[in-house]
Amino acid sequence: MTEVVKALPLHKPGNSLAVWLAAHHPDLFLAALKQAQAQRVASRMKLQGLGQDGITTTFDPEPALQTITVDTASITPNDFLTDTTPSGSSFLDSIGSGFTSAGSTVGGALSSAGSSILGALGSVGSYLTSPTGLNSLTGLAKTYFAAQGAASTAQTQQAVLQAQIGRAATGQRAAPITYTTGANGLPVAVYATQTPQGTVYQPLSQQGIQSLTPSPISVFFGQYGLYIGLGVAALLAITMAMRR
């Protein structure tokens, strides 16, 4: 059945990272959402000149989503995420039922803020397309993991998150990394591979995590390469103009 639906395009690295973050680190996802909302409201106020007292600007996450016309029977979770299909709705429900460190669910926290789960994912995904958003998430992660009880667990999870942030910065989707419980009761990072027989989970060592992490120089140029290129082009244009 062909329908016009609101959907989150998962081929975009920022959206892919937002979905992974919500599923595996709900506290960081909600913190990133707050920063995304604050940035958007500030940008809207600046554009509209709404700095006067007594004027309130509300946050609307829906523009972060994409309106598409699709056959909802054929849409796959790897392409778009929407709440109009059983698989998409089930996945969004699983994210919404995830618990935060405060004991509340993600869905409950978003409901009190007036945001849908899909809209929140789109907002965070849009925020994580920019160097500002990715750098902000890096800072949030350092503070969050520093407060964790088990240092080894925090170190592993922070390394995994940095790999995912690096992948987003270099235009890659989030790697299919999840966590399982080890023999010592602590989380262990595993790589999930889809096979005809089902999902195979391979434990990841620090070396394995590093192999999925882009190099710092790749991340730098992934984030700032466009600006550097524009600067070089402008400099060349000025130089050529001065020579005439």
Number of C-alpha atoms within 10 A of each C-alpha: 7 10 12 12 17 21 23 26 22 21 15 19 23 32 28 24 27 28 25 23 23 23 19 17 19 21 20 19 25 20 15 27 21 16 17 23 19 13 15 19 18 15 13 15 16 11 9 9 9 16 11 8 6 6 8 10 11 9 14 15 21 17 12 21 23 15 14 14 12 13 12 16 12 10 15 13 15 10 13 17 26 24 18 15 16 12 15 19 15 12 17 22 15 13 22 22 15 19 17 16 9 7 8 12 17 23 20 17 16 17 13 9 11 13 19 18 21 24 20 28 30 29 27 29 29 21 26 26 20 16 17 13 21 21 15 17 22 16 11 16 22 13 11 14 18 13 11 12 9 11 12 12 16 19 16 19 22 18 17 23 24 21 21 28 26 25 24 29 26 18 16 18 21 26 18 13 21 20 17 13 11 11 8 7 8 12 17 18 24 20 18 17 12 11 8 6 6 9 11 13 17 14 17 19 13 12 9 15 22 15 12 17 21 21 14 10 9 16 20 15 15 18 22 14 13 11 11 12 12 11 12 12 12 12 12 12 11 11 11 10 9 8 6 5
